[in-house]
């Protein structure tokens, strides 16, 4: 069972990841100032080759950093989770691809074309490392699982709106005008007095007024027909 969080928490996480990508993008651009390759012309003379000297690498690194900055901007303005996931994630991924293409182009195309002796410098490795690091938050954004749960609006159900509710009719206690001789109370089973005898309007059961008053107060229904009783 996964952890359920709010949409604002997910958007906040995307913003933090985009911020990391943008920060690494800045570091990647700064590696252009470092020496990427050292050309050895003889045993003594060496010439450092900075990243910014290679125009294509310069453009790709700067473009990658700018695209990562755009990803950060999108993450701060997006209010829809799915839009933020794919738009921010894809933009950050493009920035990472441009970043890693920069040292790769210099390493495998430009430097071999120079046909000179030399060796790679720390700047080249830092450029590779920063570009690879940009992929981690970018891929994390894209692969973050999103489950949107639709909560139905509270309201009456179909049955409640289409079928009218059944209202149970209540019974009343009325004074009994015709009490047969020897009639007994439906509660205490003692003989009734016509002066204090009441009757259920639904089932016509006779009761002492005192008996039925106590019964209804405790139970709310007629002891004979079980209908709700209005006192």
N, C-alpha and C positions, 0 to 999 in steps of 0.2 A: 504494500500500500504506500503510495507516494505521499510526500508532504504537500498539503494544499496551502497555497499562499494567495494573497490578493494580487490583482492586476497591477496595482501601484508598486508592489514589492518586486514583481517580475520586471517591470519597466525600469525600476531603480537598479536592478541587477544588470540589465542591458546597458544602462548608462555607465555603470562602473567598468564593465568590460570594454566598452567603447573608449572610455577614458584611458584605460591601460593600453589599448591599441594605439591611440593617438600619442601617448607618452613614449611608447617604444618607437613610434614613427619619427619623433623628434630626435631620439638617440641615434636612429638609423641615418638620418640626414647628417648629423654631426660626424659620423664615421667618414664622410667624404673628405673631411679635413685631415684625416689620418693617412699615413702611408699604407697603400694597398700592396705595393710591389716594389722591390728594390732591384734595379738594373745594375748588373756587374759588368763593366766594360773591360776591366783587367783585375789583377789581384788587389789593387789598392783603390781604384776609383769606383765609387758606387753612386747611383742616382735614384733617389726615392721617387716613386710615382704615386701621387695622391689620387684619391678617388674622384675629386672634382675635375681633374685634368681630362678624364675620359668623358666627353660630352654626353654620350648616350646614357652612361651610368648616372651622371649628374641629373639628367632629366628624369630618368626612371625613379631615382631615389626621392627627388623632390615631389614628383607626381604621386608616388606612393604615400608620402607623408601628408600631402594635401588631401588625398582621398580618405585617409584615416581621420583627418580633421573633419571632413564632411560627415563621416560615420558618427563622430561624436556629436555634431550638430543635429543630425537626424534623430539620434537617441534622446536628445534633450527636448525635442519638439513633438515626437510621436506620442499619441495617446492610445493607439490601438496596438494590442500585444502582437498579433500576427503580422501586422505591417512593420512594426519595429523589428520583429525577429528576422524577417527575410530581407527587409531593406537595409537595416543596419548591419546585419550579418554579412550580406552579399557585398556591401560597400567596403566593409573592413577586410573581407577576403580579397577583393580586387586590390586594395592597398597593399596587402601582404604579398600578393603575387608580383606586383610592380617592384616592391622592395627587394624581393629575392632575385628578380630578373636582373637587377642592377649589378651586383657583384658577379653573378653567373656570366653575364655578357662580357664583363671585363676579364674574368678568369679564363673562359673557354674560347673567346673570339678575339678580343683586342690584344691581349698579351701574347698568345701564340703567333698572331700576325706580325708582331714586332720582330720576331726571330732573334731575340736577345737572351742572354743568360741572366739568371737572377733567382729570386725566391719570394714567396708570398710573405707579407707582413701582417702584423696584428690587426691593422685596419681592415684588411680583407676578411679575416675571421670574425671580427666584430660586426662587420656589415652582414655577413651570412647569419651570425647568431641572432642579431636583432631582427632580421627579416623572418627567421624561423619562429622566433618568439611571438611575432605578430599573428601567426596562424592560430596559436592556442586560444586566445580569447575570441578570435573571429569564428573559429569552428565551434567553440562552446556556445556562442549565441545562436548559430544555425541549428545545432543539434539539441538545444534545450527543449524538452518535451512540454507541449502546451495542451492542457485539457480545459476546454471551456464548458462549464456546466450552466445550462439554461434553467433558471428557477422560474416556474410558472407564476404568473401574477395571481395574487390572492383574489378569490371571487367565488360566486356560487357555481356549483358543478352543473353539468347538463341536466341531470335528473332534478336538481333543485330548481332549475329555471323552467323545465318543461312540465313537471308534474307538481301540481299544487299540494302543499302539505295537508295531511289529514288532521283535522282538529277534533279531538274527542269531546263530545258534548257532556257537560257537567250536569249532575243531578241537584235538585234542591230539596230542602226539608220543609215540608208544608204541614200545617195543622190538619190532623185527621178529623174529618167531620162525621164519619160513620165508623165507630169502633164496635165490632161485634162483641156480644157478651162472652166473657171468658178468654178474650184474646190476650196473648202474652207478648212481651217485649222480645225483639229479635236479638238482643244482646244479653240481658240478664235472665230471660225466660220467666219473668214474674208477670203477674196479671197487670194489665194496663188500666190506667185511669183516663177516661175520655178527656178530662180537662188538661192533662199533661202529655198527651200522645201526639207524636208527629209521624209523618210518613215520607218515605223516599219517593220523589216524583217519578223516578225511573222504574223501580221494581215494586212499588206500593207496599214495601215491608214496613211494619209498625214498630215504633221504638218509644221508650220513655225519653222525654226531651233531655233529661239530665244524662242518661246513658249515651245517647247518640252524640251529644255535645262533647263529652269527654273522648269518645271514640274518634270523632272527626278531628278533634284537636291533635290527637296522637297519630292518626293514620291518614287522614285527608280523604278517605274514600268510604263508600257505603260498605258495611260488612257483608251485605248480601249480594249485590250486583257488581261491586268493586268500581263503580263509577266515581269520578271525583265529585266531591260534595261542596256546594257553595253554602257557607254558613249564613 
